[in-house]
Amino acid sequence: MIETFLVPEKTTVSGKGDGPTVDVSAAASRVFLLTLDITKIIEQESLEVSVNGSVDGTVWGAKPIVVFPQKFYCGQSPLLLDLTAHPDVKFVRAHWEVARWGRGVETPMFEFDVRLKEIPADVLREATAEAKALV
């Protein structure tokens, strides 16, 4: 089971950037839980985090596979990363953009991380069966 960080724990950023490349090719399941955890910010700024996929870990897709809603405050946000529609993707990485406006220092500052945790196949089967029972 894969469990790692797409953005290392308590990373501080003031501009756009990319996290490390993570190999997900050994995953038994192609579905992952992402958790964005923002631990420090300054006022009047925004953070946008997306996840891109790659076949070889070198060339990255032009469009992200999944994007967190834009964030302005501290807190945790979960998001599902489903790679079943992207069978060729073997590597993923996070990309972030930051912006700041208003008074004071113009440079944004965020401290955050993004965790990636594979969802076990048996949990997915159980959740799918429960969802179908509700329909």
C-alpha positions in Angstrom: 0.0 0.0 0.0 1.3 3.4 -1.0 1.3 6.2 1.7 3.6 9.2 1.2 3.7 13.0 0.8 3.2 14.7 -2.6 4.3 17.9 -0.8 6.7 17.2 2.1 5.4 17.9 5.6 5.2 21.6 6.6 6.7 22.9 3.4 6.9 26.7 3.3 6.4 28.4 -0.1 6.2 31.9 -1.4 5.8 31.1 -5.1 4.6 28.5 -7.5 6.3 25.1 -7.6 6.2 21.4 -7.9 6.5 18.6 -5.3 8.6 15.5 -5.8 7.7 12.8 -8.3 5.9 9.8 -6.7 5.8 6.4 -8.4 2.3 4.9 -8.1 2.8 2.1 -10.6 3.0 -0.6 -7.8 -0.4 0.4 -6.3 -2.9 -2.5 -6.0 -5.7 0.1 -6.3 -5.7 3.1 -8.6 -7.7 5.2 -6.2 -6.0 7.4 -3.6 -7.1 9.8 -0.8 -5.3 13.2 -1.0 -5.2 15.4 2.1 -4.2 19.0 1.8 -3.2 20.4 5.2 -2.5 24.1 5.4 -0.8 24.9 8.7 0.3 28.6 8.3 -0.8 31.5 6.1 -0.9 35.3 6.0 -4.0 37.3 5.2 -5.3 38.1 1.8 -3.7 35.3 -0.2 -4.7 32.1 -2.1 -3.3 28.7 -2.7 -4.2 26.4 -5.6 -2.9 22.8 -5.6 -3.3 20.4 -8.5 -2.0 16.9 -9.2 -0.4 16.0 -12.6 0.3 12.6 -14.1 3.1 11.2 -16.2 3.9 8.0 -18.0 7.6 8.2 -17.5 8.2 10.7 -14.7 9.7 13.2 -17.1 7.0 14.5 -19.4 3.9 15.7 -17.5 0.3 16.1 -18.7 -0.8 19.5 -19.9 -3.9 19.4 -17.7 -4.0 18.3 -14.1 -5.8 15.1 -13.2 -7.4 16.6 -10.1 -7.5 20.1 -8.6 -8.2 21.1 -5.0 -10.6 24.1 -4.7 -8.8 27.3 -4.2 -7.8 27.8 -0.5 -7.6 31.0 1.6 -7.4 29.6 5.2 -5.7 27.0 7.4 -7.2 23.6 7.6 -7.4 20.2 6.1 -9.2 19.3 2.8 -9.6 15.8 1.4 -9.9 14.9 -2.3 -10.1 11.7 -4.2 -7.5 10.9 -6.9 -9.0 8.3 -9.2 -6.4 7.0 -11.7 -8.7 4.3 -13.1 -9.4 6.5 -16.1 -5.7 7.1 -16.6 -4.2 3.6 -16.8 -1.0 4.9 -18.5 -0.1 7.2 -15.5 2.7 5.7 -13.4 3.9 8.9 -11.7 2.1 11.8 -10.0 3.3 15.1 -8.5 1.7 18.1 -6.9 1.8 21.6 -8.4 0.9 24.7 -6.6 0.2 28.4 -7.4 0.1 31.2 -4.8 -1.2 34.7 -5.0 -1.4 37.7 -2.6 -3.2 41.0 -2.8 -4.1 43.9 -0.5 -1.9 45.7 1.9 1.4 44.8 3.5 4.1 42.5 2.1 3.3 41.4 -1.5 5.0 38.1 -1.2 2.6 35.2 -0.3 3.6 32.6 2.4 2.0 29.2 2.9 3.0 26.3 5.1 1.3 23.2 3.9 1.7 19.5 2.9 -0.2 17.1 0.7 -0.5 13.4 1.7 -1.3 10.6 -0.7 -2.8 7.4 0.7 -3.8 4.4 -1.4 -7.4 3.2 -0.7 -7.3 -0.6 -0.4 -9.3 -2.5 -3.0 -11.5 -4.2 -0.4 -12.6 -0.8 1.0 -13.4 0.4 -2.5 -15.5 -2.8 -3.2 -17.4 -2.2 0.1 -18.0 1.4 -0.6 -19.2 0.7 -4.2 -21.6 -2.0 -3.0 -23.1 0.4 -0.4 -23.4 3.1 -3.0 -25.2 0.8 -5.4 -27.6 -0.3 -2.6 -28.6 3.3 -2.1 -29.7 3.7 -5.7 
